[in-house]
Amino acid sequence: MLKENLLKVQENIRIACEKAGRDVSEVTLIAVSKTKPVSMLKEVYDAGIRQFGENKVQELTEKEEQLPKDIRWHMIGHLQRNKVKYIIGKTALIHSVDSLRLAEEISRQSTKQQVISDILVEVNIAGEESKFGISNQEAIALVSEIAALPGIHIRGLMTIAPFVSNGEENRAYFRKMKELSVDIMKQNIDNVNMDILSMGMTGDYTVAIEEGSTMVRVGTGIFGERSYNI
Ligand SMILES: *Cc1c(COP(=O)(O)O)cnc(C)c1O
C-alpha cells in the first residue's frame, strides 16, 4: 500500500517537473514520517526512499537509532534551543531556523562537535499568526547575521504554506518564496547558498514544484492520515 502511494507521489512529481520544464533530479522528495511507526518507515526505505522528515527531536533520534545509517534525516519542526545538542551530527538538514538565537545555538553545538550544520531559514510567507518563521522583509537581515556564524551553512529557505483544500491557492506564496530566494542570492553573501527551496506538502507539492521548489515534504500522501491520539 505504501509502495503504491509512493509511486503515485513520484509520478506526480515527474509530471509537475515535465510541466515546468524541469528535470526530476532537481526535486528531492522527503518522506515525512512523524507519528508513524518504524515498521512503516522501513517499508518506504525498502521502496528506495533515503530522506525522511521528522518534526520532534526525540522521535527523530529514536527512529535514527533503529533504522539504517544511510538515511538522511530532516528536522522540519519547530526546534527549541535546549534540544539542538541532540540532533547535531544526526541531521542532514535543519529546515526550521527562524531566529538568530537558535542559529547561534546550532553554531555553538556544531563547533563543539566539529561539524558544519546545513540549515534553511524558515519564512512565514503568508504572515499567518499560527506559524513560526520570519517575515520576508526580515529574511535578508537574518540570513546575513547567521552567515557570519561558524559551524553553520545556510543552504536556502523553507516555508509552510497555509493549509488549503486546493493547492492552487498557494501558488502566489510559492512564487514569492522563489523571488525572495533569488533576491537573497543576488546579495552574494559569503557562506550563503540558495540552492534549496523547501516548499510543498501533500496538498500542494505539484504547484510548489511548478514554482521552483527543490524539496517537497510529503507525509499524508505517502503514509496516509496521521492519528495523534495514539
Ligand atoms: C507534517 C509536515 C509536513 C507533511 O504534511 P502532509 O500534509 O502530511 O504532507 C510537511 N512539512 C512540515 C513542516 C510538517 O510539519
The ligand as a Gaussian input file, in Angstrom:
#p B3LYP/6-31G(d) Opt

LIG

0 1
 C        3.665000      17.379000       8.787000
 C        4.501000      18.248000       7.937000
 C        4.605000      18.027000       6.545000
 C        3.826000      16.966000       5.809000
 O        2.470000      17.276000       5.749000
 P        1.447000      16.449000       4.854000
 O        0.345000      17.386000       4.596000
 O        1.048000      15.260000       5.642000
 O        2.166000      16.064000       3.596000
 C        5.447000      18.855000       5.833000
 N        6.167000      19.836000       6.425000
 C        6.088000      20.064000       7.745000
 C        6.903000      21.151000       8.340000
 C        5.262000      19.280000       8.545000
 O        5.202000      19.528000       9.862000

